[in-house]
Structure formats: C-alpha cells, structure tokens
C-alpha cells in the first residue's frame, strides 16, 4: 500500500533522518519527498509504500502520531486514495 506523511513543526538538524529511520524500521520504502522551510517551520510530505494490507492505516497513523509527539512534530498519515487532496506545501 502507498501512504504519505504530512509533517510540520519547528525546524532542526536531523529531522528528515529521524523520520526516514522510523519509516524504515516499519519495513517501508520511501519513494518521494517534498519539503520546504518557511520562517523556521519545517513542512514535508513523505511518500512511502509497504507490502502490507489495507488494514494497517490505523496502526500506522497511531505509530506516526506518537512518533510526532516524541519529535515535537505534527504528523498525519494519508492513504494513497487521498493523495490528490494533499495541498500542504
């Protein structure tokens, strides 16, 4: 399945690496990243895919939300069917 993470929060060194590391620990493959920084606010959409089934979105959303709290970022997980509604950057 394909998903996107919509992420924003205060910018700091290592954010992309921290997020990418967390995704790879979930056996997911990142295939595209869009990011920008405005007034020290980090904004990113990271597209990734997993080999798992459709039922994983709820679990992934909870895990990424918890990781976002740990990293002091707002992280929202979006399914592929919702990609065309993403207008974040």
C-alpha positions in Angstrom: 0.0 0.0 0.0 1.1 3.6 -0.6 0.8 6.3 2.0 2.0 9.9 2.7 3.1 11.5 5.9 2.2 15.2 6.2 4.6 16.7 8.7 5.2 20.1 10.1 6.9 21.7 13.1 9.9 23.7 14.2 12.9 23.0 12.0 16.1 21.5 13.4 19.1 19.4 12.3 18.3 15.8 11.6 14.5 15.8 11.2 14.5 14.1 7.8 16.9 11.4 9.0 14.8 10.8 12.1 11.6 10.4 10.2 13.2 8.3 7.5 14.8 6.0 10.1 11.4 5.5 11.8 9.8 4.6 8.4 12.4 2.1 7.5 12.1 0.4 10.9 8.5 -0.2 9.8 9.8 -2.1 6.7 8.5 0.7 4.4 10.2 2.2 1.3 10.3 6.0 0.8 9.8 6.8 -2.8 9.3 10.6 -2.9 9.8 13.6 -0.6 8.7 17.2 -0.9 9.9 19.7 1.8 10.2 23.3 2.5 11.1 25.6 5.4 9.2 28.8 6.0 10.1 31.1 8.9 11.8 28.1 10.7 8.7 25.9 10.2 9.6 22.6 8.6 7.0 21.3 6.2 7.3 17.9 4.4 5.3 15.3 2.6 7.0 12.0 2.6 5.5 9.3 0.3 6.2 5.7 1.2 4.9 2.2 0.5 4.6 -1.0 2.4 3.9 -4.6 1.3 1.2 -4.9 3.8 -2.6 -4.9 3.5 -5.2 -2.2 3.7 -5.9 -2.7 7.4 -2.6 -1.2 8.5 -3.5 2.5 8.1 -5.0 2.8 11.6 -2.0 1.2 13.2 0.5 3.3 11.2 -1.4 6.5 11.9 -1.2 5.8 15.7 2.5 5.0 15.5 3.4 8.1 13.4 1.3 10.3 15.7 3.2 9.0 18.7 6.5 9.5 17.0 5.5 13.0 16.0 4.7 13.8 19.7 8.2 12.4 20.6 9.8 14.6 17.9 7.6 17.6 18.7 6.1 17.5 15.1 2.6 17.2 13.8 2.4 14.1 11.6 -0.7 13.0 9.7 -0.8 9.7 7.7 -2.8 9.7 4.5 -3.7 6.8 2.3 -3.0 6.7 -1.5 -6.7 7.3 -2.3 -6.4 10.8 -0.6 -3.1 11.9 -2.4 -4.9 14.2 -4.8 -6.3 16.2 -1.8 -2.9 17.0 -0.4 -2.1 20.7 -0.7 0.3 21.4 2.1 3.5 23.0 0.9 
